[in-house]
Amino acid sequence: MSRHRVLCGDFASGEDPEEEWEVTGFASAEAAAEYARRFIRAQIEDLRRETPDPAALSEAYYAFGEYAAAEGFDSEAWVEHCIATPAARKAETDYAALDPGR
């Protein structure tokens, strides 16, 4: 059994531990981090449709988006990157394809 996991939650719930969930079973820390990257990217791209301004997009993400955390993954730097650089391919947001429980 793998020990690699991603912890997800909703910023709108105030990062309440009762509102968090885990995605488990990743074969490596890198696989978990890639899931977290795609999960966050999907959240930002969904919000970008309504909020194209970078400052407003950042504010919207931290107010209404869902977060993902994995061992060794710098989510804050990734959020900044995603806000500054829109996704170029659908695969960049397809976190479900990486879910070990699928």
C-alpha positions as CSV (number, residue, x, y, z in Angstrom):
1,M,0.0,0.0,0.0
2,S,1.3,3.4,-1.0
3,R,1.8,6.2,1.6
4,H,1.6,9.0,-1.0
5,R,-1.5,11.1,-0.8
6,V,-3.1,14.5,-1.7
7,L,-5.0,16.5,0.9
8,C,-7.8,18.5,-0.7
9,G,-10.2,21.0,0.7
10,D,-12.4,24.0,0.0
11,F,-11.2,27.6,0.8
12,A,-14.8,28.7,1.2
13,S,-15.2,26.5,4.2
14,G,-12.3,28.3,5.9
15,E,-10.0,25.3,5.6
16,D,-12.1,23.4,8.1
17,P,-10.6,20.0,8.7
18,E,-14.1,18.6,8.6
19,E,-14.3,19.7,5.0
20,E,-11.1,18.2,3.8
21,W,-10.6,14.9,2.0
22,E,-7.7,12.7,0.9
23,V,-6.9,11.1,-2.4
24,T,-4.7,8.1,-1.6
25,G,-2.8,5.4,-3.3
26,F,-0.3,7.3,-5.4
27,A,2.7,5.2,-6.4
28,S,5.2,8.1,-5.8
29,A,5.4,11.6,-4.3
30,E,5.8,12.9,-7.8
31,A,2.5,11.2,-8.9
32,A,0.7,12.8,-5.9
33,A,2.2,16.2,-6.7
34,E,1.1,16.0,-10.4
35,Y,-2.4,15.2,-9.3
36,A,-2.3,18.3,-7.0
37,R,-0.9,20.4,-9.8
38,R,-3.7,19.4,-12.2
39,F,-6.4,19.7,-9.4
40,I,-5.3,23.3,-8.7
41,R,-4.9,24.2,-12.4
42,A,-8.5,23.0,-13.0
43,Q,-9.8,25.1,-10.2
44,I,-8.1,28.2,-11.5
45,E,-9.1,27.6,-15.1
46,D,-12.7,27.2,-14.0
47,L,-12.6,30.6,-12.2
48,R,-10.6,32.2,-15.0
49,R,-13.7,32.1,-17.3
50,E,-15.5,34.5,-15.0
51,T,-12.5,36.4,-13.6
52,P,-9.8,37.0,-16.2
53,D,-8.0,39.8,-14.3
54,P,-5.0,38.1,-12.5
55,A,-5.5,40.0,-9.2
56,A,-9.2,39.2,-9.1
57,L,-8.5,35.6,-10.1
58,S,-6.1,35.2,-7.2
59,E,-8.7,36.7,-4.9
60,A,-11.4,34.4,-6.3
61,Y,-9.3,31.3,-6.0
62,Y,-8.4,31.9,-2.3
63,A,-12.1,32.7,-1.6
64,F,-13.9,30.1,-3.5
65,G,-11.5,27.6,-4.9
66,E,-10.4,24.2,-3.7
67,Y,-6.8,23.5,-2.6
68,A,-4.6,20.5,-2.9
69,A,-1.5,19.7,-0.9
70,A,1.1,16.9,-1.4
71,E,4.5,16.2,0.1
72,G,7.2,18.3,-1.5
73,F,4.7,20.3,-3.6
74,D,4.8,24.2,-3.3
75,S,1.2,25.0,-4.0
76,E,1.5,28.7,-3.5
77,A,4.2,29.0,-6.2
78,W,2.1,26.8,-8.4
79,V,-1.0,29.0,-7.9
80,E,1.0,32.0,-8.9
81,H,2.2,30.3,-12.0
82,C,-1.2,29.1,-13.0
83,I,-2.7,32.6,-12.6
84,A,0.0,34.1,-14.7
85,T,0.1,31.3,-17.3
86,P,-3.3,29.9,-18.6
87,A,-3.4,26.2,-19.4
88,A,-2.6,25.4,-23.0
89,R,-3.9,21.8,-23.1
90,K,-6.9,20.1,-21.6
91,A,-4.6,17.4,-20.1
92,E,-3.2,20.1,-17.7
93,T,-6.5,20.2,-15.9
94,D,-7.3,16.4,-16.0
95,Y,-6.6,15.4,-12.5
96,A,-9.3,12.7,-12.5
97,A,-7.2,10.7,-15.0
98,L,-4.5,10.4,-12.3
99,D,-6.7,9.3,-9.5
100,P,-5.5,5.9,-8.3
101,G,-9.0,5.0,-7.1
102,R,-10.5,5.3,-10.6
